Amino acid sequence: MSNKKTITFIVNPISGTRTKETLPQLINETLAKDMFDYQILQTEYAGHASELTRQCVEKNMDIIVAVGGDGTVNEVARSLVHTDTALAIVPCGSGNGLARHLCLPMDMKKAVEIINKCCIESFDYGIINDLPFFCTCGMGFDAFISLKFAEAGKRGPIGYVENVLKEGLKYKPETYEVSDTTGTNHYKAFLIACANASQYGNNAYIAPGATMKDGQMDVIIMEPFDALEAPQIAADLFMKTLTNNSKIKMFRTNHLHIHRKQPGAIHYDGDPIMTGTDIDVSIEHLGIKIVTNPQVSEDAAQPNPVLNAFSDFFNNINNVREDIERRGHRIQVINKLMLRKLSK
Protein backbone atom coordinates (compact mmCIF):
# COMPACT_ATOMS: atom_id res chain seq x y z
CA MET A 1 0.00 0.00 0.00
CA SER A 2 1.37 3.42 -1.00
CA ASN A 3 2.34 5.92 1.71
CA LYS A 4 2.21 8.77 -0.76
CA LYS A 5 -0.14 11.69 -0.18
CA THR A 6 -2.83 12.28 -2.77
CA ILE A 7 -3.01 15.73 -4.33
CA THR A 8 -5.27 17.33 -6.93
CA PHE A 9 -4.48 20.53 -8.82
CA ILE A 10 -7.69 22.37 -9.74
CA VAL A 11 -6.85 24.84 -12.49
CA ASN A 12 -8.92 27.83 -13.56
CA PRO A 13 -7.69 28.26 -17.15
CA ILE A 14 -9.02 31.83 -17.53
CA SER A 15 -7.95 33.45 -14.26
CA GLY A 16 -5.30 36.17 -14.23
CA THR A 17 -3.06 37.14 -17.10
CA ARG A 18 -0.52 34.30 -17.11
CA THR A 19 -0.83 31.32 -19.42
CA LYS A 20 -1.09 27.90 -17.78
CA GLU A 21 -0.25 25.84 -20.84
CA THR A 22 3.11 24.83 -19.38
CA LEU A 23 1.69 24.00 -15.95
CA PRO A 24 1.37 20.19 -16.44
CA GLN A 25 5.02 19.98 -17.45
CA LEU A 26 6.06 22.29 -14.60
CA ILE A 27 4.19 20.13 -12.06
CA ASN A 28 5.66 16.94 -13.50
CA GLU A 29 9.17 18.35 -13.25
CA THR A 30 8.83 20.10 -9.88
CA LEU A 31 6.41 18.13 -7.68
CA ALA A 32 8.08 15.52 -5.45
CA LYS A 33 6.60 12.40 -7.02
CA ASP A 34 8.11 10.20 -4.35
CA MET A 35 5.82 12.05 -1.89
CA PHE A 36 2.67 12.60 -3.97
CA ASP A 37 0.31 10.87 -6.33
CA TYR A 38 -1.29 13.71 -8.27
CA GLN A 39 -3.90 14.61 -10.84
CA ILE A 40 -4.77 17.84 -12.66
CA LEU A 41 -8.35 18.96 -13.25
CA GLN A 42 -9.59 22.06 -15.10
CA THR A 43 -12.67 24.11 -14.26
CA GLU A 44 -15.22 24.65 -17.00
CA TYR A 45 -17.71 27.09 -15.44
CA ALA A 46 -18.37 29.21 -12.35
CA GLY A 47 -18.78 27.02 -9.27
CA HIS A 48 -17.06 24.04 -10.90
CA ALA A 49 -14.03 24.31 -8.60
CA SER A 50 -16.26 23.80 -5.56
CA GLU A 51 -17.88 20.73 -7.14
CA LEU A 52 -14.52 19.19 -8.02
CA THR A 53 -13.19 19.89 -4.53
CA ARG A 54 -16.18 18.22 -2.84
CA GLN A 55 -15.64 15.13 -5.00
CA CYS A 56 -11.98 15.04 -3.96
CA VAL A 57 -12.87 15.40 -0.27
CA GLU A 58 -15.26 12.45 -0.60
CA LYS A 59 -12.29 10.43 -1.88
CA ASN A 60 -10.26 11.48 1.18
CA MET A 61 -7.58 13.28 -0.81
CA ASP A 62 -4.90 14.94 1.29
CA ILE A 63 -4.35 18.24 -0.52
CA ILE A 64 -6.30 20.28 -3.08
CA VAL A 65 -4.33 22.95 -4.92
CA ALA A 66 -6.21 26.02 -6.16
CA VAL A 67 -4.45 27.23 -9.31
CA GLY A 68 -5.94 30.63 -10.07
CA GLY A 69 -6.93 33.89 -8.42
CA ASP A 70 -8.83 34.82 -5.28
CA GLY A 71 -12.15 33.62 -6.75
CA THR A 72 -10.75 30.16 -7.47
CA VAL A 73 -9.12 30.03 -4.04
CA ASN A 74 -12.45 30.90 -2.41
CA GLU A 75 -14.32 28.26 -4.42
CA VAL A 76 -11.88 25.53 -3.46
CA ALA A 77 -11.42 26.65 0.15
CA ARG A 78 -15.12 26.86 1.02
CA SER A 79 -15.47 23.16 0.18
CA LEU A 80 -12.54 22.30 2.47
CA VAL A 81 -13.63 23.96 5.73
CA HIS A 82 -13.85 21.56 8.69
CA THR A 83 -12.37 18.69 6.69
CA ASP A 84 -9.03 16.87 6.93
CA THR A 85 -8.12 17.91 3.39
CA ALA A 86 -5.71 20.85 3.16
CA LEU A 87 -5.75 23.78 0.76
CA ALA A 88 -2.64 24.69 -1.23
CA ILE A 89 -2.32 27.65 -3.59
CA VAL A 90 -0.48 28.26 -6.84
CA PRO A 91 -1.36 31.95 -7.29
CA CYS A 92 -2.21 32.97 -10.84
CA GLY A 93 -4.73 35.77 -10.36
CA SER A 94 -4.58 39.54 -10.46
CA GLY A 95 -4.76 40.12 -6.70
CA ASN A 96 -3.75 36.88 -4.93
CA GLY A 97 -4.74 38.25 -1.52
CA LEU A 98 -4.60 35.05 0.56
CA ALA A 99 -1.39 33.84 -1.09
CA ARG A 100 0.31 37.17 -0.47
CA HIS A 101 -0.86 37.30 3.16
CA LEU A 102 0.61 33.82 3.68
CA CYS A 103 3.86 34.90 1.98
CA LEU A 104 3.56 32.29 -0.77
CA PRO A 105 5.66 32.83 -3.90
CA MET A 106 3.98 34.43 -6.90
CA ASP A 107 6.17 32.30 -9.18
CA MET A 108 4.38 29.07 -10.12
CA LYS A 109 7.46 26.84 -9.89
CA LYS A 110 8.40 28.19 -6.47
CA ALA A 111 4.81 27.78 -5.30
CA VAL A 112 4.93 24.08 -6.23
CA GLU A 113 8.25 23.77 -4.39
CA ILE A 114 6.49 25.08 -1.24
CA ILE A 115 3.91 22.30 -1.64
CA ASN A 116 6.76 19.77 -1.62
CA LYS A 117 7.61 20.88 1.93
CA CYS A 118 4.07 19.88 2.97
CA CYS A 119 3.91 22.22 5.97
CA ILE A 120 0.21 22.27 6.98
CA GLU A 121 -1.34 24.59 9.58
CA SER A 122 -4.87 25.43 10.68
CA PHE A 123 -6.27 28.94 10.09
CA ASP A 124 -9.43 30.97 10.73
CA TYR A 125 -11.96 31.79 8.05
CA GLY A 126 -14.95 34.13 7.99
CA ILE A 127 -18.64 33.93 7.09
CA ILE A 128 -20.76 36.82 5.79
CA ASN A 129 -24.47 35.98 5.44
CA ASP A 130 -23.62 32.26 5.09
CA LEU A 131 -20.90 32.95 2.48
CA PRO A 132 -17.39 31.85 3.50
CA PHE A 133 -14.49 34.25 2.99
CA PHE A 134 -10.81 33.82 3.74
CA CYS A 135 -9.29 37.28 3.24
CA THR A 136 -11.84 40.07 3.50
CA CYS A 137 -15.48 40.93 3.10
CA GLY A 138 -17.19 44.29 3.14
CA MET A 139 -19.93 46.67 2.10
CA GLY A 140 -20.43 50.23 0.93
CA PHE A 141 -17.47 51.72 -0.88
CA ASP A 142 -15.67 48.39 -0.44
CA ALA A 143 -18.28 46.46 -2.43
CA PHE A 144 -18.68 49.36 -4.87
CA ILE A 145 -14.96 49.19 -5.68
CA SER A 146 -15.22 45.41 -6.07
CA LEU A 147 -17.93 45.95 -8.68
CA LYS A 148 -15.86 48.58 -10.48
CA PHE A 149 -12.72 46.47 -10.31
CA ALA A 150 -14.60 43.50 -11.75
CA GLU A 151 -15.86 45.69 -14.60
CA ALA A 152 -12.50 47.40 -15.27
CA GLY A 153 -10.31 46.41 -18.18
CA LYS A 154 -7.13 47.08 -16.21
CA ARG A 155 -6.01 44.65 -13.53
CA GLY A 156 -3.27 44.81 -10.94
CA PRO A 157 -2.29 47.43 -8.35
CA ILE A 158 -2.28 50.46 -10.66
CA GLY A 159 -5.78 49.64 -11.89
CA TYR A 160 -6.91 49.24 -8.29
CA VAL A 161 -5.52 52.63 -7.27
CA GLU A 162 -7.10 54.27 -10.31
CA ASN A 163 -10.49 52.85 -9.31
CA VAL A 164 -10.10 54.03 -5.72
CA LEU A 165 -9.15 57.54 -6.76
CA LYS A 166 -11.50 57.94 -9.75
CA GLU A 167 -14.61 56.06 -8.64
CA GLY A 168 -14.35 56.45 -4.88
CA LEU A 169 -15.10 60.15 -4.85
CA LYS A 170 -18.42 59.51 -6.64
CA TYR A 171 -19.67 57.20 -3.92
CA LYS A 172 -22.10 58.60 -1.35
CA PRO A 173 -21.53 57.30 2.19
CA GLU A 174 -24.24 55.45 4.09
CA THR A 175 -25.19 55.27 7.76
CA TYR A 176 -24.74 51.87 9.40
CA GLU A 177 -25.88 50.45 12.71
CA VAL A 178 -23.03 48.23 13.90
CA SER A 179 -23.47 45.79 16.81
CA ASP A 180 -20.93 43.51 18.47
CA THR A 181 -20.40 42.12 21.98
CA THR A 182 -19.57 45.59 23.33
CA GLY A 183 -22.80 47.23 22.16
CA THR A 184 -24.29 49.15 19.21
CA ASN A 185 -22.91 52.22 17.44
CA HIS A 186 -23.94 54.27 14.41
CA TYR A 187 -21.40 55.24 11.78
CA LYS A 188 -21.57 57.30 8.61
CA ALA A 189 -19.07 55.47 6.46
CA PHE A 190 -17.75 54.99 2.97
CA LEU A 191 -16.99 51.37 3.74
CA ILE A 192 -17.02 48.75 6.43
CA ALA A 193 -14.47 46.00 5.83
CA CYS A 194 -14.11 42.83 7.89
CA ALA A 195 -10.66 41.33 7.53
CA ASN A 196 -9.58 37.81 8.40
CA ALA A 197 -6.30 38.38 6.57
CA SER A 198 -4.37 41.61 6.13
CA GLN A 199 -4.98 42.58 2.53
CA TYR A 200 -7.32 42.76 -0.43
CA GLY A 201 -4.60 41.58 -2.81
CA ASN A 202 -1.89 43.35 -4.78
CA ASN A 203 -0.35 44.17 -1.36
CA ALA A 204 -3.13 46.66 -0.60
CA TYR A 205 -3.29 46.32 3.20
CA ILE A 206 -6.76 47.08 4.52
CA ALA A 207 -5.88 45.57 7.94
CA PRO A 208 -2.09 45.57 8.40
CA GLY A 209 -2.26 43.89 11.81
CA ALA A 210 -4.70 41.11 10.96
CA THR A 211 -3.78 37.51 11.68
CA MET A 212 -5.62 34.36 10.65
CA LYS A 213 -5.09 32.54 13.95
CA ASP A 214 -6.55 34.80 16.65
CA GLY A 215 -10.24 33.87 16.29
CA GLN A 216 -11.11 37.49 15.51
CA MET A 217 -11.59 39.76 12.51
CA ASP A 218 -10.30 43.29 12.14
CA VAL A 219 -13.25 45.61 11.45
CA ILE A 220 -12.26 48.73 9.50
CA ILE A 221 -14.66 51.65 9.23
CA MET A 222 -13.63 54.32 6.73
CA GLU A 223 -15.26 57.70 7.29
CA PRO A 224 -16.08 60.05 4.38
CA PHE A 225 -13.08 61.74 2.80
CA ASP A 226 -12.59 64.49 0.22
CA ALA A 227 -10.51 64.76 -2.95
CA LEU A 228 -7.47 66.10 -1.11
CA GLU A 229 -7.49 63.17 1.33
CA ALA A 230 -8.02 60.41 -1.27
CA PRO A 231 -4.37 60.07 -2.43
CA GLN A 232 -3.15 59.69 1.15
CA ILE A 233 -5.72 56.97 1.83
CA ALA A 234 -4.66 55.14 -1.34
CA ALA A 235 -1.01 55.48 -0.31
CA ASP A 236 -1.75 54.23 3.21
CA LEU A 237 -3.30 51.07 1.75
CA PHE A 238 0.02 50.12 0.22
CA MET A 239 2.26 51.45 2.97
CA LYS A 240 0.62 49.39 5.75
CA THR A 241 -0.32 52.62 7.54
CA LEU A 242 -4.07 52.79 6.92
CA THR A 243 -4.99 52.31 10.58
CA ASN A 244 -2.97 55.45 11.43
CA ASN A 245 -5.17 57.54 9.14
CA SER A 246 -7.60 59.89 10.92
CA LYS A 247 -10.44 58.70 8.66
CA ILE A 248 -10.14 55.10 9.89
CA LYS A 249 -11.71 53.45 12.93
CA MET A 250 -10.65 49.87 13.70
CA PHE A 251 -11.66 47.27 16.29
CA ARG A 252 -11.58 43.48 16.64
CA THR A 253 -14.43 41.07 17.28
CA ASN A 254 -15.50 37.51 16.44
CA HIS A 255 -19.08 38.42 15.49
CA LEU A 256 -20.71 41.49 13.97
CA HIS A 257 -24.23 42.47 12.96
CA ILE A 258 -24.73 45.41 10.59
CA HIS A 259 -28.00 47.08 9.66
CA ARG A 260 -28.38 49.60 6.83
CA LYS A 261 -31.39 51.43 5.44
CA GLN A 262 -31.29 50.06 1.90
CA PRO A 263 -30.33 46.71 0.32
CA GLY A 264 -27.11 46.79 -1.66
CA ALA A 265 -23.89 45.06 -2.57
CA ILE A 266 -21.49 43.22 -0.30
CA HIS A 267 -18.36 41.37 -1.33
CA TYR A 268 -16.60 38.25 -0.08
CA ASP A 269 -12.96 37.91 -1.15
CA GLY A 270 -13.62 40.49 -3.83
CA ASP A 271 -16.68 38.83 -5.38
CA PRO A 272 -19.66 41.22 -5.17
CA ILE A 273 -23.21 40.08 -4.52
CA MET A 274 -26.46 41.92 -3.76
CA THR A 275 -28.02 41.37 -0.34
CA GLY A 276 -30.54 42.91 2.07
CA THR A 277 -30.43 45.43 4.88
CA ASP A 278 -29.09 43.07 7.58
CA ILE A 279 -25.63 41.55 7.44
CA ASP A 280 -24.02 39.06 9.83
CA VAL A 281 -20.26 38.46 9.86
CA SER A 282 -18.46 35.92 12.06
CA ILE A 283 -15.14 34.10 12.38
CA GLU A 284 -14.70 30.33 12.50
CA HIS A 285 -11.58 29.66 14.56
CA LEU A 286 -8.96 27.37 12.95
CA GLY A 287 -11.56 25.89 10.61
CA ILE A 288 -9.41 25.27 7.53
CA LYS A 289 -6.06 23.57 6.92
CA ILE A 290 -3.63 25.30 4.54
CA VAL A 291 -0.21 24.41 3.13
CA THR A 292 2.06 27.25 4.23
CA ASN A 293 5.53 28.58 3.55
CA PRO A 294 7.70 27.27 6.41
CA GLN A 295 10.45 29.78 5.66
CA VAL A 296 8.44 32.89 6.57
CA SER A 297 5.73 33.83 9.06
CA GLU A 298 2.17 34.78 8.17
CA ASP A 299 2.79 38.48 8.82
CA ALA A 300 6.19 38.79 7.15
CA ALA A 301 6.73 41.84 4.95
CA GLN A 302 6.53 41.27 1.21
CA PRO A 303 8.42 43.25 -1.41
CA ASN A 304 6.10 45.75 -3.02
CA PRO A 305 7.19 48.01 -5.88
CA VAL A 306 3.99 50.05 -5.59
CA LEU A 307 4.66 50.67 -1.90
CA ASN A 308 8.20 51.73 -2.77
CA ALA A 309 6.89 54.07 -5.46
CA PHE A 310 4.45 55.67 -3.03
CA SER A 311 7.20 55.99 -0.41
CA ASP A 312 9.50 57.67 -2.91
CA PHE A 313 6.68 59.95 -4.03
CA PHE A 314 5.85 61.14 -0.54
CA ASN A 315 9.51 61.39 0.42
CA ASN A 316 10.03 63.64 -2.58
CA ILE A 317 7.06 65.77 -1.54
CA ASN A 318 8.50 66.09 1.96
CA ASN A 319 11.93 66.96 0.59
CA VAL A 320 10.44 69.66 -1.61
CA ARG A 321 8.37 70.98 1.29
CA GLU A 322 11.44 71.06 3.55
CA ASP A 323 13.48 72.77 0.82
CA ILE A 324 10.77 75.41 0.40
CA GLU A 325 10.71 75.95 4.16
CA ARG A 326 14.50 76.31 4.24
CA ARG A 327 14.43 78.74 1.33
CA GLY A 328 11.63 80.68 3.00
CA HIS A 329 13.61 80.85 6.22
CA ARG A 330 16.69 82.11 4.35
CA ILE A 331 14.59 84.76 2.58
CA GLN A 332 13.19 85.89 5.92
CA VAL A 333 16.72 86.22 7.36
CA ILE A 334 17.92 88.18 4.31
CA ASN A 335 14.90 90.49 4.51
CA LYS A 336 15.59 91.17 8.19
CA LEU A 337 19.25 91.96 7.46
CA MET A 338 18.30 94.32 4.64
CA LEU A 339 15.76 96.09 6.82
CA ARG A 340 18.37 96.56 9.51
CA LYS A 341 20.84 98.06 7.01
CA LEU A 342 18.21 100.39 5.58
CA SER A 343 17.22 101.57 9.05
CA LYS A 344 20.77 102.61 9.90
VEXDREN-2710 file (C-alpha; in Angstrom, 1 decimal):
% VEXDREN-2710
k/r/px/py/pz
1/MET/0.0/0.0/0.0
2/SER/1.4/3.4/-1.0
3/ASN/2.3/5.9/1.7
4/LYS/2.2/8.8/-0.8
5/LYS/-0.1/11.7/-0.2
6/THR/-2.8/12.3/-2.8
7/ILE/-3.0/15.7/-4.3
8/THR/-5.3/17.3/-6.9
9/PHE/-4.5/20.5/-8.8
10/ILE/-7.7/22.4/-9.7
11/VAL/-6.9/24.8/-12.5
12/ASN/-8.9/27.8/-13.6
13/PRO/-7.7/28.3/-17.2
14/ILE/-9.0/31.8/-17.5
15/SER/-8.0/33.4/-14.3
16/GLY/-5.3/36.2/-14.2
17/THR/-3.1/37.1/-17.1
18/ARG/-0.5/34.3/-17.1
19/THR/-0.8/31.3/-19.4
20/LYS/-1.1/27.9/-17.8
21/GLU/-0.3/25.8/-20.8
22/THR/3.1/24.8/-19.4
23/LEU/1.7/24.0/-15.9
24/PRO/1.4/20.2/-16.4
25/GLN/5.0/20.0/-17.5
26/LEU/6.1/22.3/-14.6
27/ILE/4.2/20.1/-12.1
28/ASN/5.7/16.9/-13.5
29/GLU/9.2/18.4/-13.3
30/THR/8.8/20.1/-9.9
31/LEU/6.4/18.1/-7.7
32/ALA/8.1/15.5/-5.4
33/LYS/6.6/12.4/-7.0
34/ASP/8.1/10.2/-4.3
35/MET/5.8/12.0/-1.9
36/PHE/2.7/12.6/-4.0
37/ASP/0.3/10.9/-6.3
38/TYR/-1.3/13.7/-8.3
39/GLN/-3.9/14.6/-10.8
40/ILE/-4.8/17.8/-12.7
41/LEU/-8.4/19.0/-13.3
42/GLN/-9.6/22.1/-15.1
43/THR/-12.7/24.1/-14.3
44/GLU/-15.2/24.6/-17.0
45/TYR/-17.7/27.1/-15.4
46/ALA/-18.4/29.2/-12.4
47/GLY/-18.8/27.0/-9.3
48/HIS/-17.1/24.0/-10.9
49/ALA/-14.0/24.3/-8.6
50/SER/-16.3/23.8/-5.6
51/GLU/-17.9/20.7/-7.1
52/LEU/-14.5/19.2/-8.0
53/THR/-13.2/19.9/-4.5
54/ARG/-16.2/18.2/-2.8
55/GLN/-15.6/15.1/-5.0
56/CYS/-12.0/15.0/-4.0
57/VAL/-12.9/15.4/-0.3
58/GLU/-15.3/12.5/-0.6
59/LYS/-12.3/10.4/-1.9
60/ASN/-10.3/11.5/1.2
61/MET/-7.6/13.3/-0.8
62/ASP/-4.9/14.9/1.3
63/ILE/-4.3/18.2/-0.5
64/ILE/-6.3/20.3/-3.1
65/VAL/-4.3/23.0/-4.9
66/ALA/-6.2/26.0/-6.2
67/VAL/-4.5/27.2/-9.3
68/GLY/-5.9/30.6/-10.1
69/GLY/-6.9/33.9/-8.4
70/ASP/-8.8/34.8/-5.3
71/GLY/-12.1/33.6/-6.8
72/THR/-10.8/30.2/-7.5
73/VAL/-9.1/30.0/-4.0
74/ASN/-12.5/30.9/-2.4
75/GLU/-14.3/28.3/-4.4
76/VAL/-11.9/25.5/-3.5
77/ALA/-11.4/26.7/0.2
78/ARG/-15.1/26.9/1.0
79/SER/-15.5/23.2/0.2
80/LEU/-12.5/22.3/2.5
81/VAL/-13.6/24.0/5.7
82/HIS/-13.8/21.6/8.7
83/THR/-12.4/18.7/6.7
84/ASP/-9.0/16.9/6.9
85/THR/-8.1/17.9/3.4
86/ALA/-5.7/20.8/3.2
87/LEU/-5.8/23.8/0.8
88/ALA/-2.6/24.7/-1.2
89/ILE/-2.3/27.6/-3.6
90/VAL/-0.5/28.3/-6.8
91/PRO/-1.4/32.0/-7.3
92/CYS/-2.2/33.0/-10.8
93/GLY/-4.7/35.8/-10.4
94/SER/-4.6/39.5/-10.5
95/GLY/-4.8/40.1/-6.7
96/ASN/-3.7/36.9/-4.9
97/GLY/-4.7/38.3/-1.5
98/LEU/-4.6/35.1/0.6
99/ALA/-1.4/33.8/-1.1
100/ARG/0.3/37.2/-0.5
101/HIS/-0.9/37.3/3.2
102/LEU/0.6/33.8/3.7
103/CYS/3.9/34.9/2.0
104/LEU/3.6/32.3/-0.8
105/PRO/5.7/32.8/-3.9
106/MET/4.0/34.4/-6.9
107/ASP/6.2/32.3/-9.2
108/MET/4.4/29.1/-10.1
109/LYS/7.5/26.8/-9.9
110/LYS/8.4/28.2/-6.5
111/ALA/4.8/27.8/-5.3
112/VAL/4.9/24.1/-6.2
113/GLU/8.2/23.8/-4.4
114/ILE/6.5/25.1/-1.2
115/ILE/3.9/22.3/-1.6
116/ASN/6.8/19.8/-1.6
117/LYS/7.6/20.9/1.9
118/CYS/4.1/19.9/3.0
119/CYS/3.9/22.2/6.0
120/ILE/0.2/22.3/7.0
121/GLU/-1.3/24.6/9.6
122/SER/-4.9/25.4/10.7
123/PHE/-6.3/28.9/10.1
124/ASP/-9.4/31.0/10.7
125/TYR/-12.0/31.8/8.1
126/GLY/-14.9/34.1/8.0
127/ILE/-18.6/33.9/7.1
128/ILE/-20.8/36.8/5.8
129/ASN/-24.5/36.0/5.4
130/ASP/-23.6/32.3/5.1
131/LEU/-20.9/32.9/2.5
132/PRO/-17.4/31.8/3.5
133/PHE/-14.5/34.2/3.0
134/PHE/-10.8/33.8/3.7
135/CYS/-9.3/37.3/3.2
136/THR/-11.8/40.1/3.5
137/CYS/-15.5/40.9/3.1
138/GLY/-17.2/44.3/3.1
139/MET/-19.9/46.7/2.1
140/GLY/-20.4/50.2/0.9
141/PHE/-17.5/51.7/-0.9
142/ASP/-15.7/48.4/-0.4
143/ALA/-18.3/46.5/-2.4
144/PHE/-18.7/49.4/-4.9
145/ILE/-15.0/49.2/-5.7
146/SER/-15.2/45.4/-6.1
147/LEU/-17.9/45.9/-8.7
148/LYS/-15.9/48.6/-10.5
149/PHE/-12.7/46.5/-10.3
150/ALA/-14.6/43.5/-11.8
151/GLU/-15.9/45.7/-14.6
152/ALA/-12.5/47.4/-15.3
153/GLY/-10.3/46.4/-18.2
154/LYS/-7.1/47.1/-16.2
155/ARG/-6.0/44.7/-13.5
156/GLY/-3.3/44.8/-10.9
157/PRO/-2.3/47.4/-8.4
158/ILE/-2.3/50.5/-10.7
159/GLY/-5.8/49.6/-11.9
160/TYR/-6.9/49.2/-8.3
161/VAL/-5.5/52.6/-7.3
162/GLU/-7.1/54.3/-10.3
163/ASN/-10.5/52.9/-9.3
164/VAL/-10.1/54.0/-5.7
165/LEU/-9.1/57.5/-6.8
166/LYS/-11.5/57.9/-9.7
167/GLU/-14.6/56.1/-8.6
168/GLY/-14.3/56.4/-4.9
169/LEU/-15.1/60.1/-4.8
170/LYS/-18.4/59.5/-6.6
171/TYR/-19.7/57.2/-3.9
172/LYS/-22.1/58.6/-1.3
173/PRO/-21.5/57.3/2.2
174/GLU/-24.2/55.5/4.1
175/THR/-25.2/55.3/7.8
176/TYR/-24.7/51.9/9.4
177/GLU/-25.9/50.5/12.7
178/VAL/-23.0/48.2/13.9
179/SER/-23.5/45.8/16.8
180/ASP/-20.9/43.5/18.5
181/THR/-20.4/42.1/22.0
182/THR/-19.6/45.6/23.3
183/GLY/-22.8/47.2/22.2
184/THR/-24.3/49.1/19.2
185/ASN/-22.9/52.2/17.4
186/HIS/-23.9/54.3/14.4
187/TYR/-21.4/55.2/11.8
188/LYS/-21.6/57.3/8.6
189/ALA/-19.1/55.5/6.5
190/PHE/-17.8/55.0/3.0
191/LEU/-17.0/51.4/3.7
192/ILE/-17.0/48.8/6.4
193/ALA/-14.5/46.0/5.8
194/CYS/-14.1/42.8/7.9
195/ALA/-10.7/41.3/7.5
196/ASN/-9.6/37.8/8.4
197/ALA/-6.3/38.4/6.6
198/SER/-4.4/41.6/6.1
199/GLN/-5.0/42.6/2.5
200/TYR/-7.3/42.8/-0.4
201/GLY/-4.6/41.6/-2.8
202/ASN/-1.9/43.3/-4.8
203/ASN/-0.3/44.2/-1.4
204/ALA/-3.1/46.7/-0.6
205/TYR/-3.3/46.3/3.2
206/ILE/-6.8/47.1/4.5
207/ALA/-5.9/45.6/7.9
208/PRO/-2.1/45.6/8.4
209/GLY/-2.3/43.9/11.8
210/ALA/-4.7/41.1/11.0
211/THR/-3.8/37.5/11.7
212/MET/-5.6/34.4/10.7
213/LYS/-5.1/32.5/14.0
214/ASP/-6.6/34.8/16.7
215/GLY/-10.2/33.9/16.3
216/GLN/-11.1/37.5/15.5
217/MET/-11.6/39.8/12.5
218/ASP/-10.3/43.3/12.1
219/VAL/-13.2/45.6/11.5
220/ILE/-12.3/48.7/9.5
221/ILE/-14.7/51.7/9.2
222/MET/-13.6/54.3/6.7
223/GLU/-15.3/57.7/7.3
224/PRO/-16.1/60.0/4.4
225/PHE/-13.1/61.7/2.8
226/ASP/-12.6/64.5/0.2
227/ALA/-10.5/64.8/-3.0
228/LEU/-7.5/66.1/-1.1
229/GLU/-7.5/63.2/1.3
230/ALA/-8.0/60.4/-1.3
231/PRO/-4.4/60.1/-2.4
232/GLN/-3.2/59.7/1.1
233/ILE/-5.7/57.0/1.8
234/ALA/-4.7/55.1/-1.3
235/ALA/-1.0/55.5/-0.3
236/ASP/-1.7/54.2/3.2
237/LEU/-3.3/51.1/1.7
238/PHE/0.0/50.1/0.2
239/MET/2.3/51.5/3.0
240/LYS/0.6/49.4/5.8
241/THR/-0.3/52.6/7.5
242/LEU/-4.1/52.8/6.9
243/THR/-5.0/52.3/10.6
244/ASN/-3.0/55.4/11.4
245/ASN/-5.2/57.5/9.1
246/SER/-7.6/59.9/10.9
247/LYS/-10.4/58.7/8.7
248/ILE/-10.1/55.1/9.9
249/LYS/-11.7/53.4/12.9
250/MET/-10.7/49.9/13.7
251/PHE/-11.7/47.3/16.3
252/ARG/-11.6/43.5/16.6
253/THR/-14.4/41.1/17.3
254/ASN/-15.5/37.5/16.4
255/HIS/-19.1/38.4/15.5
256/LEU/-20.7/41.5/14.0
257/HIS/-24.2/42.5/13.0
258/ILE/-24.7/45.4/10.6
259/HIS/-28.0/47.1/9.7
260/ARG/-28.4/49.6/6.8
261/LYS/-31.4/51.4/5.4
262/GLN/-31.3/50.1/1.9
263/PRO/-30.3/46.7/0.3
264/GLY/-27.1/46.8/-1.7
265/ALA/-23.9/45.1/-2.6
266/ILE/-21.5/43.2/-0.3
267/HIS/-18.4/41.4/-1.3
268/TYR/-16.6/38.3/-0.1
269/ASP/-13.0/37.9/-1.2
270/GLY/-13.6/40.5/-3.8
271/ASP/-16.7/38.8/-5.4
272/PRO/-19.7/41.2/-5.2
273/ILE/-23.2/40.1/-4.5
274/MET/-26.5/41.9/-3.8
275/THR/-28.0/41.4/-0.3
276/GLY/-30.5/42.9/2.1
277/THR/-30.4/45.4/4.9
278/ASP/-29.1/43.1/7.6
279/ILE/-25.6/41.6/7.4
280/ASP/-24.0/39.1/9.8
281/VAL/-20.3/38.5/9.9
282/SER/-18.5/35.9/12.1
283/ILE/-15.1/34.1/12.4
284/GLU/-14.7/30.3/12.5
285/HIS/-11.6/29.7/14.6
286/LEU/-9.0/27.4/13.0
287/GLY/-11.6/25.9/10.6
288/ILE/-9.4/25.3/7.5
289/LYS/-6.1/23.6/6.9
290/ILE/-3.6/25.3/4.5
291/VAL/-0.2/24.4/3.1
292/THR/2.1/27.3/4.2
293/ASN/5.5/28.6/3.5
294/PRO/7.7/27.3/6.4
295/GLN/10.5/29.8/5.7
296/VAL/8.4/32.9/6.6
297/SER/5.7/33.8/9.1
298/GLU/2.2/34.8/8.2
299/ASP/2.8/38.5/8.8
300/ALA/6.2/38.8/7.1
301/ALA/6.7/41.8/5.0
302/GLN/6.5/41.3/1.2
303/PRO/8.4/43.2/-1.4
304/ASN/6.1/45.8/-3.0
305/PRO/7.2/48.0/-5.9
306/VAL/4.0/50.1/-5.6
307/LEU/4.7/50.7/-1.9
308/ASN/8.2/51.7/-2.8
309/ALA/6.9/54.1/-5.5
310/PHE/4.5/55.7/-3.0
311/SER/7.2/56.0/-0.4
312/ASP/9.5/57.7/-2.9
313/PHE/6.7/59.9/-4.0
314/PHE/5.8/61.1/-0.5
315/ASN/9.5/61.4/0.4
316/ASN/10.0/63.6/-2.6
317/ILE/7.1/65.8/-1.5
318/ASN/8.5/66.1/2.0
319/ASN/11.9/67.0/0.6
320/VAL/10.4/69.7/-1.6
321/ARG/8.4/71.0/1.3
322/GLU/11.4/71.1/3.6
323/ASP/13.5/72.8/0.8
324/ILE/10.8/75.4/0.4
325/GLU/10.7/75.9/4.2
326/ARG/14.5/76.3/4.2
327/ARG/14.4/78.7/1.3
328/GLY/11.6/80.7/3.0
329/HIS/13.6/80.9/6.2
330/ARG/16.7/82.1/4.4
331/ILE/14.6/84.8/2.6
332/GLN/13.2/85.9/5.9
333/VAL/16.7/86.2/7.4
334/ILE/17.9/88.2/4.3
335/ASN/14.9/90.5/4.5
336/LYS/15.6/91.2/8.2
337/LEU/19.2/92.0/7.5
338/MET/18.3/94.3/4.6
339/LEU/15.8/96.1/6.8
340/ARG/18.4/96.6/9.5
341/LYS/20.8/98.1/7.0
342/LEU/18.2/100.4/5.6
343/SER/17.2/101.6/9.0
344/LYS/20.8/102.6/9.9
END
